[in-house]
Amino acid sequence: MELTTVLLLLTIASVFVFDFTNGFHDAADMVATAIASRAMTSATAIVIVTVFTFLGPLTVGLAVADTIGTFVDITDTTVMHGQALIIAALFAAITYNLITWKLGLPSSSSNSLAGGLVGAGLFVVGASHINWGVYALQEGHLEGMMKVVAGLFASPFLGFVIGFLIMKLIFFIFKRFTVKIRPLFVVFQYFSVAWLGFSHGANDAQKGMAIIGMMLLASGETQHFFIPLWVVILCTSAITLGTMFGGWSIIKTLGFELYRIRLIHSVANQIGAALVNTLATSIGAPTSTTQVVTATLLGNGAAEKPSHVAWGRAGQIILGWFVNVPVSMMFGALYSYLLINLLGVLS
């Protein structure tokens, strides 16, 4: 078996691991508030999220994968260097995911992957092969790295604002109602969990797909960037399996440590986060479900009573978001150096 084929198979296996660790973070975040509010059991929440995460990328399209998979140009590099770049970026994201999972901190698989791609891209092909999107921004539209940055860093801010406004709106509409309306919110919970799962599949599940698409291109298996159906099924399967086998420490952080979650918070959180994800997906911008859910949850809490929010714990989580990209870039460059030297010896 040729080395390029071995590396392609290694990448596919690594993407499965990446999306599995993504499941620890992102998919676990989707069910945290539903479980904490006691609106549904963990098994019920996970089943709903699993089904609708699968449906997302199958019905909405792959615009986010196109954004992630094309902002680093690998078309005019050697097969070895192209494969090394992609594997290094993937290993960087997996490394950061595992570190933050071990610490029980919500993290962004999307930020990790973007940082890994930039770090590896700078080392292997240089800044000129990265579509920074600056000129497009000057012309009034988003593309390349600017679209990635806009999606990943603007979405938490938007999530906080929308979470705050939705919570205020719910309080205004239902302020004269009694606890007897709880069954109505339980019903809402099922729809909001499903929508959040759908929006997650339509956005977050596409990062791993983009990596395999890039690897197929780098290996000469395709002539242009393309995502086959089997890649879609593989990646969505990996994310949902990750939800089933891990992530409780992150569910605990979001569901129990930021503030006391009630049913009204859970519904407002999921509707707000799903709305942000849906808006971003419609323009092909990647988001981090972890960041969006957390920011929306903070907006919900701030709308009711800011003093009830554990801002110290929230600050630790937000600090982790800003550390994510530079650390992942460092890992991406480091793994690129190691892989290029290793592949040079093997070839």
N, C-alpha and C positions, 0 to 999 in steps of 0.2 A: 504494500500500500504506500502510495506517495506521501511525502511529508505534507503537501498542501491539503490532501484529503484528510489526513489525520488532524490537522489544525482546524479544518472546517467542522469535523465531527466534535472536536474538543470545544469549539465555540458554541455549537448547538447545545451540548451538554451543559456548558457554563451558563448559557442563557437560561436554561431550565432552572439552574441553581439561583441565578440572579432574580428571576421572576418569582421563584419560591421564597427568597428572602424579601422580595417586594411584598409578598403576601403577608409576611410577619408584620410589616409596617402598615402598608396602605389599606389592605383589606380588613385588617384588624381594627383600624381606625373607624371604618364604616359602621361596625356593629357595637363599638364601645358604648356610645350613649344610649342605644336601645337596650343593651343589657343592664347598664347602670340604672336606668329609669324603671327597670322591671316591667317594661311593656311587653317583652317577649323573652323566651329562653335563648340561650346562646346558640343552641342547635337550630332553632327556627330562624334566627337572624342570619346565621351562616349559610343555611340552605337558600334563603332568599337572595343573599348577596352573590352566592355562587352562580345561581341560575341567571341573574341579570348581568353579572360581569361577563358571562359568556355571550350574552345577546348583544352587548354594547358594540364591540368591534365588528361583529358580523353584520350589523344593520346600519351603522353610522358611516363607516368608511375608514380610511387609513391616512387621513391628512396629517395627523400628528406624527405618525411613523415617517412620512415623507419629510417633515420638518427636521426631525432628529437625524434621519439617515442621510441627509444631503448637505448639511451645513459644513461638514468636513469633506473636502474633495480628495478622493483616493483614486481617481481614474487614471492618473498619469504616474503613479508610483509602481514599484515592483510588487509582485505578488507577495513576497516575503515581508516587505515593509508594510504593505497594506494590511496583511493578516496580523502582524505584530501590533500595529496601531489599534486595531479593533479588539483584540484579545486583551491588550493592556488596559484599555478603557473599561472593558467589562470586569476585569479583575479588580480594578480600582473601585468600581461601584460595589462589587460584592464585598470587598474588604471593609469599606465604610459601613455598609449595611449590617454586617456581622458585628462590628465593634459597637455600633449604637444599639443593636438588638440586645447584645449582652448587657449593656448598661441600662436597658429598659427605657431608652429615650426615643420618642418619635423622630424619625429622620425622613429625608426625602431621597428615595431611590432615583427620582428624576434628576435632582440636583447632582447626585453622585455620578450618574452616568454622563450628564453634560460636562461636569468638571473633568471626569476621566477622559472624555473625548477631546476636550480642549488641551489638557496636559499632554496626552499622547500625540495629538495632532501637531502641537507646537514642537515637540521633540522629533517626530518622525518626518513630517512634510513641511513644517514651518508655517509661519503666520499667514503667508500669501495664499495658502491652500485652505484657509478657513474663511467661510463667508460670514464676515462680521455683521453684515446688514446695515452698515453706516450710510452708504450712499442711498440705499432704498429708503431708509428712515428720513433722509433729507428730502426725498421725493414724496414723502407722506404715506408710505406703507411699510409693513413689517415683513422681513424675511431673514433667513439664516439665524445667526447667533442673537440678533436683536429680538427676533420672535421668541426664541427660547428664553431669553432673559425676561422679556415682557410677561410671558406665561408663568414662569416660575417665581418671579419676585413681585409682580403686580397682583397676582391672584390671592396671596394671603391678605394683603391690604384690602382688596375688594371683598374678600370673605369676611373680614372683621366688620366692615361697614354694612354689608348685606345682613350679616348675622345680627348686628345691633338693630337695624331697621325692622327686620322681620319680627324680632322679639317685641319691639315697641308696638308693632302693628297687631300682633296677637293679643298683647295686654289690652290694647285699646278696644279691639273687637269683643273680647270675651271677659272684660272686667266686671260685668254684672252677672256673669254666670257662676254657678256653684260647682262643687266637686262632681256633681252628677254628669257633667260633660266629659269626664275622664274616658268613658268608652268610645266617645267620638275621636279623641286624640289617639287612642289605641289603634283604631282603624286607620287614621292618618299615618301612624307610625309604619304600618306595613307598606303603604304606598311610598313614603319618604325613603325607607330603607331600600326599596326596589329601585327607585329613581337614582339614589346615590350609587348603588351597585352598577346600574346601567351606565351612568356617567363615568364611573371609574373604569369600567371595561372599555368604554369608548375613548378614553384618554390614556390612563396610566398603563394599561396592558400593552400599549403599542411600542413602548420603549425597547423591550426585548425583541419585538418583531423587527424594529429598525436595525438592530445590531446584526441579526441573522441576514436581513436583506443586504446590508453592507458587506457581510462576509461572503455571501454568494457572489456579489459583484467583484470583490477583491480576488476571489478564487477562480474567476472566469466562468462560473456556472451560469451567470446571467450577463447580458450585454448592457443592461441598465438597472437602476434601482427598482426592485420589484419584491412584493411580499406574497408568497404563495399561500394558499388556504391552509396547508398543513402547518405552516408557521403560526398562523393565527390561532389554530386549535391548540398547538403545543404551548404557546405562551399563556393563553387564558387558562389552560389546565394547570400550569405551574403556579400561577398566582392564587388560584382558588385552593389548591392543595396547601400552599403556604399558610392560608388562613386557618385551615383545619388543624394544622400541626404546630402552630406557634403563635406568638403575638400576645399571649395573656398579660405579660408585664406591661406592654404598651396599652392594651385595653384598660388595665388598672390605672395607668398614668392619666389617660384622657378621661376615663369614665368616673374616677373616684378621687383624683388628687388635685384637679384644678379648682373645682367647687362642687357642691352637692347637686347632682344632676337629677332633675325631675322630668316627667314625661313631656311637659311643655318645652323644656330646653332641648330635649332629644329631637322632637319633631322640627323645631325651628332650626336646629343645627344641621340636620340632614337636608332639609329643603334648601337652606342657604348654600351649603357646600355643593349640592347637586347642581344648583343654578349656576354657580361660578364655573364648575367643570364643564357644563353644557355650553356656556358662552365661549369658553376658551377653545373647546373642541370644534365649535362651528367655524373658527378662523384658523384651525390647525396649530394652535399654540399649546405646548405641553404644560400641564400643571402637576403639582404634587398633591395628591389627595390627603396625605398626612398634614401638610401645611395648611391646606384649605380647610379641612375639618377642624384643626386646632384653632386657627384664626377665627373661624366662624363661631366656635364654641366660646372663645374669649369675648367676641362681640355680643353673644347671647347673655353671658354673665354680666358684662359691663352695662347692658341695657336694663337689667333688673336691679342689681346692686353691686357696684364696682368693688366695694369692700369685702364681698364674699368670694372674690376671685383670688386664688393663690398666685399673686403676680410674681413672687420670687421664683416659684416653680415654672411659671410661664416664661419668665426671662431666661431661665436655663435652656428651655426648649428653643426659644427664638435665637439665642446665641449659637446653638447647634446648627441652625439653618445657615447662618453666615459663615461658620467655620467649614461647613460641608464642602462647598465648591473649591476653595483653595487647597484643602487637604486632599480631596479627590484628584485635583490637578497634579499635585505632588506625587500621589500614588500612580497616576497615569503615566507621568514622565519616567518614574522609577521603573515600573514594569516594562515600559517600552525599551529602556536601556538594557534591562536584563534579558528580555525576549530576543531582541535583535542580536545580541551577542551569543545567546544560546542557539538561535536558529542559524547563525553564521557558522557555528561549530558543527551543527548537525548536517547542514547542507554541504 
